[in-house]
Amino acid sequence: MEMDWKGNMAELGGAFMLSWVVLGTESDIGTLIGAATLAVAWMAFSGAHLLPIVTWCHMMTGDLADQDNWMNNGMRLVFQALGALAAVLLATEAGSMEGLPDFVHSEMWVATMGDQMWAVIGMMAAGAVWWQIHTRCNSEWASAFALMALGGAMTLDGAHQMGSMLADGGTQVADVAVDWIMNGLVVGLGALLGMKIDEMIPDGDDASAE
């Protein structure tokens, strides 16, 4: 059985988005917002099941005597769980890194990343996920909805803040300008990282041809 890396990574990315944006917030489960987010994820990660119940339905209505049916869908379940794990670790800040080795808590580490480490990781993750949706869905509605859903991890009002600062005579130019540049840069780096990872994953046809 050839590993479908594209399909499995789509499961991972989509499950990460759902766990982070919807399932981690109980108020959105079973709501129109949750349904719309799921629809956008299905559009962006085309062919992915994203939810274990969907995978099990495919598995049980497929050829039960076919080993590939069990193996391929079993791998989908594994990558869905891995995507959800990554989302939970990000949302909980990995339990504030309790129990990790002492070097993780060293002064150099704190000085380099400080309290903003998880915010930066969240911004990069949001940039990676949103850019995949924006470039894959070819839908302004899907792109806009995904941006709003992921907006909690990004700064969306950078231009407004800059405009307000300029209208105020530039009294806080240093602080606002640094945030304006760095917030956009970090999200952009996340988009670049997501694009590069996607490019490195072989298509199913490419993998079988090797």
VEXTOR-807968 format. One line per field, with one value per residue: residue in three letters; x, z, y of N, C-alpha, C in turn. Coordinates in Angstrom, 3 decimals, always signed. Example, Ala and Ser with C-alpha at 12.3 -4.5 7.8 and 13.67 -1.06 7.14 Angstrom:
! VEXTOR-807968
resn <- ala/ser
n_x <- +13.190/+12.850
n_z <- +7.800/+7.080
n_y <- -5.690/-2.250
ca_x <- +12.300/+13.670
ca_z <- +7.800/+7.140
ca_y <- -4.500/-1.060
c_x <- +13.200/+12.900
c_z <- +7.800/+7.870
c_y <- -3.300/+0.030
//
This chain:
! VEXTOR-807968
resn <- met/glu/met/asp/trp/lys/gly/asn/met/ala/glu/leu/gly/gly/ala/phe/met/leu/ser/trp/val/val/leu/gly/thr/glu/ser/asp/ile/gly/thr/leu/ile/gly/ala/ala/thr/leu/ala/val/ala/trp/met/ala/phe/ser/gly/ala/his/leu/leu/pro/ile/val/thr/trp/cys/his/met/met/thr/gly/asp/leu/ala/asp/gln/asp/asn/trp/met/asn/asn/gly/met/arg/leu/val/phe/gln/ala/leu/gly/ala/leu/ala/ala/val/leu/leu/ala/thr/glu/ala/gly/ser/met/glu/gly/leu/pro/asp/phe/val/his/ser/glu/met/trp/val/ala/thr/met/gly/asp/gln/met/trp/ala/val/ile/gly/met/met/ala/ala/gly/ala/val/trp/trp/gln/ile/his/thr/arg/cys/asn/ser/glu/trp/ala/ser/ala/phe/ala/leu/met/ala/leu/gly/gly/ala/met/thr/leu/asp/gly/ala/his/gln/met/gly/ser/met/leu/ala/asp/gly/gly/thr/gln/val/ala/asp/val/ala/val/asp/trp/ile/met/asn/gly/leu/val/val/gly/leu/gly/ala/leu/leu/gly/met/lys/ile/asp/glu/met/ile/pro/asp/gly/asp/asp/ala/ser/ala/glu
n_x <- +0.841/+0.651/+1.620/-0.593/+0.373/-0.401/-3.197/-3.331/-2.011/-3.777/-5.900/-4.725/-4.204/-6.805/-8.196/-6.754/-7.468/-10.278/-10.352/-8.989/-10.385/-13.166/-14.014/-12.627/-13.942/-16.723/-19.063/-19.406/-19.971/-22.229/-23.474/-24.394/-22.075/-20.139/-20.871/-20.451/-17.694/-16.771/-17.643/-16.038/-13.538/-13.759/-13.925/-11.389/-9.527/-9.707/-11.291/-10.590/-11.671/-11.863/-13.438/-13.742/-16.148/-17.022/-14.999/-15.297/-17.814/-17.224/-15.459/-17.003/-18.976/-17.567/-15.572/-15.516/-13.885/-11.572/-8.280/-6.912/-8.922/-9.335/-6.760/-6.059/-8.136/-7.762/-5.299/-6.111/-7.656/-5.634/-4.073/-5.959/-6.236/-3.655/-3.585/-5.564/-4.309/-2.116/-3.532/-4.706/-2.438/-1.456/-3.593/-3.701/-1.258/+0.608/+0.261/+1.516/+4.103/+4.866/+6.844/+8.715/+12.168/+14.815/+16.291/+14.553/+13.348/+15.284/+17.145/+17.969/+16.175/+13.739/+14.325/+14.532/+12.045/+10.109/+7.019/+5.513/+5.748/+3.830/+1.792/+3.024/+3.504/+0.863/-0.018/+1.538/+0.602/-2.080/-1.701/-0.611/-2.709/-4.859/-3.887/-3.706/-6.422/-7.288/-5.954/-6.748/-9.568/-10.765/-12.794/-14.317/-16.039/-15.540/-12.868/-13.040/-14.690/-13.091/-10.947/-12.121/-12.791/-10.302/-9.266/-8.856/-6.332/-4.762/-3.782/-6.039/-6.648/-4.572/-4.054/-6.023/-5.184/-2.760/-3.672/-5.181/-3.158/-1.643/-3.512/-3.609/-1.391/+0.943/+1.922/+2.469/+4.166/+6.372/+5.703/+3.267/+4.025/+5.962/+4.417/+2.629/+4.275/+5.546/+3.419/+2.128/+4.302/+4.902/+2.551/+2.682/+5.045/+4.115/+2.270/+4.074/+5.557/+3.549/+2.956/+5.407/+5.668/+3.465/+4.275/+6.389/+5.260/+4.672/+2.540/-0.037/+0.172/+2.777/+4.254/+3.705/+4.893/+7.583
n_z <- +0.000/-0.978/+0.627/+1.027/+1.049/+0.502/+0.875/+3.554/+4.885/+4.324/+5.877/+8.389/+8.450/+8.096/+10.281/+12.325/+11.988/+12.497/+15.136/+16.488/+15.927/+16.108/+17.586/+19.930/+21.118/+22.749/+22.402/+19.709/+18.625/+16.726/+15.728/+13.319/+12.665/+13.227/+11.310/+8.926/+9.106/+8.947/+6.342/+4.854/+5.472/+4.287/+1.638/+1.229/+1.961/-0.029/-0.580/+1.862/+4.887/+7.526/+9.904/+12.261/+12.207/+9.593/+8.209/+9.205/+8.168/+5.428/+5.490/+6.406/+4.488/+2.299/+0.486/+2.459/+2.475/+1.413/+2.020/+1.686/+1.982/+4.744/+5.662/+4.396/+5.254/+7.950/+8.310/+7.760/+10.036/+11.972/+11.225/+11.499/+14.272/+14.982/+13.941/+15.549/+18.005/+17.713/+17.591/+20.142/+21.757/+20.959/+21.647/+24.400/+25.107/+25.394/+28.006/+29.382/+29.143/+31.251/+33.085/+31.138/+30.005/+31.823/+30.193/+28.435/+29.845/+30.143/+30.644/+28.238/+26.414/+27.328/+27.029/+24.305/+23.178/+25.085/+26.698/+24.455/+22.803/+22.270/+21.141/+18.810/+17.533/+17.171/+15.414/+13.157/+12.560/+11.985/+9.738/+7.955/+7.657/+6.827/+4.390/+2.766/+2.509/+1.272/-1.195/-2.314/-2.369/-4.075/-3.613/-2.538/-0.380/+1.171/+1.804/+3.229/+5.381/+6.617/+7.354/+9.274/+11.122/+11.927/+12.852/+15.510/+16.167/+14.730/+13.796/+12.514/+12.095/+11.372/+9.470/+10.201/+12.781/+12.175/+10.639/+12.563/+14.326/+12.734/+12.288/+14.798/+14.976/+14.961/+17.471/+18.721/+17.074/+17.007/+18.543/+17.292/+14.606/+14.711/+15.599/+13.452/+11.322/+12.274/+13.005/+10.552/+9.167/+10.564/+10.178/+7.398/+7.139/+8.182/+6.167/+4.054/+5.077/+5.260/+2.522/+1.487/+2.836/+1.771/-0.892/-0.686/-0.104/-1.585/-4.408/-4.713/-7.171/-7.896/-5.875/-6.321/-8.728/-8.272
n_y <- -1.206/+2.130/+5.100/+7.746/+10.703/+13.353/+13.260/+12.410/+14.483/+16.501/+15.660/+15.993/+18.803/+19.857/+18.730/+19.880/+22.590/+22.480/+21.470/+23.470/+25.861/+25.344/+22.896/+23.180/+25.189/+25.082/+26.471/+26.845/+24.409/+22.546/+24.763/+27.357/+28.699/+26.780/+24.842/+26.266/+26.684/+24.045/+23.468/+25.230/+24.167/+21.640/+22.464/+23.612/+21.613/+19.497/+16.408/+15.384/+13.799/+14.703/+14.449/+11.809/+10.280/+10.536/+9.250/+6.639/+6.025/+5.976/+3.843/+1.641/+1.439/+0.836/-1.588/-4.226/-6.381/-5.580/-4.925/-2.519/-0.648/-0.632/+0.004/+2.471/+4.197/+3.878/+5.170/+7.755/+8.279/+8.267/+10.518/+12.522/+12.508/+13.291/+15.890/+17.078/+16.784/+18.541/+20.941/+21.044/+21.165/+23.660/+25.356/+25.054/+25.898/+23.911/+23.008/+25.040/+24.280/+22.687/+20.405/+19.954/+19.669/+21.435/+23.150/+24.257/+26.243/+28.106/+31.190/+32.325/+31.223/+32.317/+35.032/+35.174/+34.248/+34.799/+35.781/+35.841/+33.676/+31.590/+33.060/+33.946/+31.482/+30.728/+32.741/+32.162/+29.605/+30.191/+31.819/+29.939/+28.058/+29.699/+30.774/+28.517/+27.927/+30.299/+30.232/+27.855/+27.530/+29.378/+31.218/+34.071/+34.278/+31.992/+32.446/+34.864/+34.129/+32.173/+33.755/+35.403/+33.428/+32.533/+34.821/+35.504/+34.732/+36.357/+39.726/+41.813/+44.422/+46.118/+48.199/+50.001/+50.667/+51.914/+54.055/+55.422/+56.143/+57.880/+59.866/+60.864/+62.340/+60.908/+60.134/+57.717/+56.316/+54.526/+52.195/+51.346/+51.060/+49.043/+46.839/+46.743/+46.000/+43.585/+41.868/+41.360/+40.288/+37.895/+36.363/+36.201/+34.704/+32.316/+31.632/+31.244/+29.078/+27.093/+26.832/+25.904/+23.460/+22.108/+21.958/+20.185/+17.762/+14.699/+13.986/+11.511/+10.147/+10.799/+9.557/+6.859/+6.504/+6.523
ca_x <- +0.000/+1.385/+1.129/-1.164/+0.833/-1.236/-4.481/-3.169/-1.683/-5.029/-6.632/-4.058/-4.439/-8.216/-8.548/-6.142/-8.297/-11.553/-10.128/-8.521/-11.352/-14.549/-14.220/-12.054/-14.884/-17.972/-20.191/-19.555/-20.350/-23.636/-24.018/-24.192/-20.658/-19.419/-21.179/-19.774/-16.264/-16.579/-17.797/-14.834/-12.444/-13.945/-13.579/-9.955/-8.818/-10.573/-11.114/-10.341/-12.872/-11.717/-14.090/-13.702/-17.412/-17.072/-14.079/-15.902/-18.889/-16.558/-14.854/-18.005/-19.765/-16.656/-15.354/-15.030/-12.884/-10.387/-7.344/-6.587/-10.017/-9.077/-5.474/-6.104/-9.010/-7.119/-4.299/-6.848/-8.008/-4.407/-3.669/-6.948/-5.885/-2.428/-3.959/-6.256/-3.299/-1.382/-4.431/-4.866/-1.176/-1.382/-4.637/-3.395/+0.146/+1.287/+0.234/+2.537/+5.385/+5.234/+7.446/+9.732/+13.525/+15.153/+16.853/+13.442/+13.011/+16.496/+16.999/+18.111/+14.902/+12.747/+14.693/+14.318/+10.646/+9.309/+5.627/+4.836/+6.064/+2.649/+1.069/+3.729/+3.215/-0.529/-0.109/+2.111/-0.331/-3.239/-1.278/-0.439/-4.018/-5.691/-3.372/-4.118/-7.835/-7.408/-5.426/-7.353/-11.023/-11.199/-14.083/-14.147/-16.812/-14.808/-11.662/-13.417/-15.170/-11.939/-10.154/-12.808/-12.714/-8.928/-8.836/-8.452/-4.893/-4.063/-4.199/-6.686/-6.921/-3.296/-4.173/-6.840/-4.340/-1.797/-4.411/-5.524/-1.931/-1.275/-4.486/-3.309/-0.139/+2.099/+2.487/+2.890/+4.614/+7.304/+4.986/+2.279/+4.714/+6.591/+3.350/+2.094/+5.218/+5.821/+2.221/+1.971/+5.447/+4.781/+1.484/+3.223/+5.986/+3.300/+1.764/+5.203/+5.866/+2.503/+3.107/+6.594/+5.360/+2.562/+5.050/+7.294/+4.514/+4.447/+1.202/-0.170/+0.693/+4.237/+4.822/+3.607/+5.754/+8.981
ca_z <- +0.000/-1.042/+1.557/+0.389/+1.904/+0.281/+1.520/+5.004/+5.387/+4.267/+7.086/+9.527/+8.416/+8.315/+11.659/+13.153/+11.914/+13.180/+16.573/+17.019/+15.760/+16.433/+18.616/+21.179/+21.660/+22.789/+21.987/+18.258/+18.180/+16.377/+15.323/+11.922/+12.534/+13.134/+10.025/+7.882/+9.217/+8.403/+4.893/+4.320/+5.596/+3.245/+0.352/+1.146/+2.021/-0.890/-0.480/+3.242/+5.674/+8.652/+11.111/+12.317/+11.834/+8.135/+7.791/+9.521/+7.199/+4.190/+5.721/+6.559/+3.258/+1.241/+0.363/+3.758/+2.271/+0.831/+3.061/+1.473/+2.544/+6.170/+5.907/+3.968/+6.154/+9.263/+8.316/+7.869/+11.449/+12.695/+10.930/+12.123/+15.690/+15.087/+13.736/+16.752/+19.060/+17.501/+17.948/+21.599/+22.314/+20.703/+22.408/+25.839/+25.253/+25.843/+29.465/+29.816/+29.042/+32.536/+33.030/+30.106/+30.549/+32.329/+29.189/+27.778/+30.673/+30.381/+30.460/+26.814/+25.772/+27.727/+26.439/+22.853/+22.830/+26.099/+26.845/+23.164/+21.980/+21.789/+20.249/+17.526/+16.912/+16.740/+14.222/+12.026/+12.224/+11.333/+8.410/+7.123/+7.362/+6.029/+3.024/+2.030/+2.176/+0.345/-2.518/-2.829/-2.493/-5.158/-3.190/-1.624/+0.832/+1.984/+2.293/+4.244/+6.581/+7.271/+7.971/+10.498/+12.070/+12.417/+13.177/+16.897/+16.275/+13.888/+13.918/+11.245/+11.999/+11.324/+8.722/+11.017/+13.859/+11.594/+10.275/+13.792/+14.861/+11.897/+12.543/+16.128/+14.885/+15.045/+18.819/+19.122/+15.815/+17.195/+18.971/+16.305/+13.385/+14.950/+15.577/+12.087/+10.500/+12.794/+12.938/+9.170/+8.782/+11.157/+9.455/+6.078/+7.270/+8.314/+4.833/+3.299/+5.617/+4.812/+1.082/+1.266/+3.293/+0.786/-2.098/-0.428/+0.057/-2.918/-4.781/-4.764/-8.452/-7.877/-4.982/-6.908/-9.903/-7.867
ca_y <- +0.000/+3.388/+6.131/+8.937/+11.790/+14.539/+13.047/+12.347/+15.819/+17.261/+15.270/+16.623/+20.247/+20.147/+18.388/+20.925/+23.795/+22.267/+21.338/+24.750/+26.944/+24.982/+21.890/+23.665/+26.187/+24.338/+27.314/+26.805/+23.072/+22.436/+26.054/+27.729/+29.035/+25.516/+24.217/+27.028/+26.405/+22.704/+23.549/+25.867/+23.203/+20.630/+23.078/+23.856/+20.340/+18.694/+14.965/+14.983/+13.504/+15.632/+13.949/+10.340/+9.651/+10.501/+8.191/+5.345/+5.788/+5.544/+2.529/+0.592/+1.310/+0.411/-3.032/-4.677/-7.424/-4.941/-4.486/-1.101/+0.133/-0.501/+0.656/+3.875/+4.936/+3.861/+6.236/+9.021/+8.453/+8.600/+11.893/+13.403/+12.594/+14.082/+17.292/+17.530/+16.892/+19.792/+22.045/+21.078/+21.654/+25.093/+26.056/+24.995/+26.282/+22.693/+22.981/+26.006/+23.571/+22.103/+19.086/+19.848/+19.821/+22.764/+24.050/+24.954/+27.389/+28.881/+32.642/+32.646/+30.876/+33.309/+36.315/+35.111/+34.093/+35.479/+35.381/+35.923/+32.514/+30.880/+33.972/+33.911/+30.186/+30.783/+33.595/+31.430/+28.524/+30.810/+32.230/+28.752/+27.476/+30.613/+30.922/+27.321/+28.111/+31.424/+29.888/+26.623/+27.544/+30.264/+31.761/+35.185/+34.013/+31.012/+33.103/+35.850/+33.447/+31.551/+34.822/+35.795/+32.316/+32.459/+36.172/+35.638/+34.484/+37.329/+41.125/+42.149/+45.863/+46.824/+49.451/+50.904/+51.173/+52.861/+55.261/+56.129/+56.724/+59.020/+60.928/+61.389/+63.085/+60.026/+60.177/+56.381/+55.728/+53.416/+50.993/+50.924/+50.642/+47.735/+45.835/+46.710/+45.234/+42.254/+41.022/+40.921/+39.471/+36.560/+35.661/+35.916/+33.594/+31.118/+31.303/+30.702/+27.760/+26.183/+26.609/+25.082/+22.110/+21.522/+21.652/+19.067/+16.511/+14.113/+13.562/+10.059/+9.653/+10.933/+8.563/+5.541/+6.436/+6.401
c_x <- +0.872/+0.757/+0.639/-0.825/-0.014/-2.561/-4.370/-2.825/-2.894/-5.891/-6.044/-4.360/-5.878/-8.662/-7.956/-7.017/-9.598/-11.374/-9.780/-9.625/-12.729/-14.647/-13.620/-12.919/-16.272/-19.161/-20.423/-19.978/-21.848/-24.269/-23.787/-22.730/-19.829/-19.634/-20.459/-18.269/-15.940/-16.676/-16.566/-13.651/-12.558/-13.624/-12.072/-9.166/-9.639/-10.244/-10.885/-11.675/-12.987/-12.318/-14.064/-15.006/-17.554/-16.184/-14.682/-17.052/-18.313/-16.041/-15.910/-18.886/-18.886/-16.575/-14.718/-13.980/-11.571/-9.489/-7.018/-7.671/-9.767/-7.799/-5.517/-6.967/-8.464/-6.068/-4.962/-7.205/-6.791/-4.031/-4.692/-6.609/-4.627/-2.713/-4.656/-5.280/-2.523/-2.233/-4.576/-3.590/-1.044/-2.373/-4.329/-1.973/+0.954/+1.347/+1.256/+3.912/+5.832/+5.815/+8.480/+11.116/+13.845/+15.644/+15.767/+13.099/+14.221/+16.259/+17.104/+16.807/+13.846/+13.037/+14.391/+12.839/+9.720/+7.891/+4.888/+5.032/+4.815/+1.796/+1.695/+3.450/+1.780/-0.716/+0.430/+1.183/-1.554/-2.897/-1.154/-1.789/-4.833/-5.189/-3.708/-5.578/-8.002/-6.978/-6.081/-8.833/-11.529/-12.590/-13.833/-14.878/-16.077/-13.572/-11.984/-13.884/-14.016/-11.087/-10.795/-12.698/-11.332/-8.425/-8.392/-6.969/-4.078/-4.559/-4.739/-6.870/-5.630/-3.369/-4.982/-6.008/-3.332/-2.478/-4.770/-4.309/-1.529/-2.226/-4.233/-1.983/+1.105/+2.731/+2.994/+3.457/+5.498/+6.558/+4.052/+2.966/+5.367/+5.548/+2.799/+2.970/+5.319/+4.610/+2.006/+3.084/+5.317/+3.693/+1.959/+4.225/+5.235/+2.733/+2.860/+5.535/+4.829/+2.626/+4.281/+6.355/+4.472/+3.312/+5.938/+6.579/+4.234/+2.993/+1.162/+0.403/+2.196/+4.869/+4.795/+4.518/+7.207/+9.368
c_z <- +0.000/-0.090/+0.781/+1.253/+1.734/+1.019/+3.036/+5.601/+5.308/+5.481/+8.304/+9.586/+8.693/+9.731/+12.633/+13.172/+12.692/+14.693/+17.204/+17.028/+16.304/+17.654/+19.952/+21.843/+21.625/+22.296/+20.488/+17.739/+17.906/+15.961/+13.832/+11.672/+12.394/+11.800/+8.884/+7.900/+8.653/+6.879/+4.244/+4.374/+4.543/+1.864/+0.183/+1.091/+1.271/-0.770/+0.934/+3.956/+6.873/+9.965/+11.115/+11.879/+10.314/+7.617/+8.050/+8.580/+5.861/+4.339/+5.698/+5.332/+2.066/+1.186/+1.652/+3.642/+1.724/+1.940/+2.936/+2.033/+4.023/+6.443/+5.569/+4.918/+7.575/+9.386/+8.396/+9.329/+12.276/+12.473/+11.441/+13.600/+15.886/+14.887/+14.949/+17.910/+18.938/+17.898/+19.457/+22.255/+22.130/+21.567/+23.897/+26.134/+25.850/+27.359/+30.073/+29.914/+30.385/+32.331/+31.947/+30.714/+30.915/+31.241/+28.453/+28.527/+30.927/+30.101/+28.987/+26.086/+26.069/+27.083/+24.954/+22.504/+23.807/+26.166/+25.516/+22.300/+21.399/+20.890/+18.863/+16.799/+16.390/+15.487/+12.998/+11.584/+11.491/+9.919/+7.464/+6.701/+6.465/+4.597/+2.164/+1.604/+1.100/-1.073/-3.125/-3.161/-3.675/-4.867/-2.189/-0.312/+1.752/+2.597/+3.417/+5.525/+7.342/+7.974/+9.274/+11.561/+12.709/+12.939/+14.610/+17.103/+15.473/+14.208/+12.571/+11.044/+11.960/+10.609/+9.517/+12.144/+13.343/+11.230/+11.490/+14.380/+14.063/+12.123/+13.887/+16.149/+15.054/+16.410/+19.290/+17.931/+16.024/+17.539/+17.881/+15.046/+13.553/+14.917/+14.168/+11.190/+10.979/+12.716/+11.522/+8.723/+9.306/+10.461/+8.051/+6.095/+7.449/+6.978/+3.976/+3.758/+5.173/+3.345/+0.792/+1.703/+2.284/-0.480/-1.916/-0.315/-1.322/-3.154/-4.806/-6.026/-8.481/-7.032/-5.601/-8.101/-9.545/-7.618
c_y <- +1.250/+4.403/+7.347/+10.141/+13.039/+14.414/+13.058/+13.706/+16.740/+16.933/+15.975/+18.115/+20.605/+19.847/+19.402/+22.169/+23.621/+22.194/+22.674/+25.793/+26.590/+24.078/+22.298/+24.719/+25.589/+25.157/+27.260/+25.437/+23.041/+23.739/+26.286/+28.077/+27.763/+24.830/+24.926/+26.777/+25.031/+22.718/+24.164/+24.900/+22.117/+21.190/+23.185/+22.553/+19.301/+17.209/+14.472/+14.739/+14.436/+15.137/+12.420/+9.675/+9.552/+9.376/+6.819/+5.023/+5.331/+4.122/+1.423/+0.417/+0.960/-1.101/-3.542/-5.777/-6.866/-4.406/-3.004/-0.195/+0.392/+0.282/+2.140/+4.713/+4.942/+4.945/+7.598/+9.302/+8.864/+10.056/+12.904/+13.602/+13.431/+15.565/+17.867/+17.695/+18.198/+20.992/+22.173/+21.612/+23.162/+25.861/+26.095/+25.430/+25.135/+22.613/+23.915/+25.354/+23.000/+20.705/+18.912/+20.077/+21.264/+23.700/+24.817/+26.226/+28.291/+30.359/+33.019/+32.365/+31.939/+34.654/+36.345/+35.113/+34.806/+34.953/+35.352/+34.684/+31.858/+31.760/+33.962/+32.605/+30.157/+31.622/+32.884/+30.304/+29.075/+31.249/+31.052/+28.179/+28.400/+30.739/+29.707/+27.445/+29.183/+31.047/+28.648/+26.763/+28.365/+30.834/+32.873/+34.940/+33.049/+31.649/+34.083/+35.167/+32.809/+32.593/+35.287/+34.698/+32.229/+33.801/+36.364/+35.429/+35.488/+38.738/+41.576/+43.644/+46.682/+48.164/+50.473/+51.506/+52.192/+54.167/+56.098/+56.824/+57.962/+60.191/+61.601/+62.150/+62.235/+59.955/+58.815/+55.615/+54.503/+52.126/+50.469/+50.399/+49.277/+46.628/+45.647/+45.850/+43.788/+41.338/+40.484/+39.999/+38.048/+35.751/+35.288/+34.771/+32.276/+30.676/+30.681/+29.289/+26.730/+25.843/+25.683/+23.636/+21.401/+21.127/+20.425/+17.727/+15.929/+13.796/+12.048/+9.472/+9.714/+9.850/+7.170/+5.369/+6.214/+4.951
//
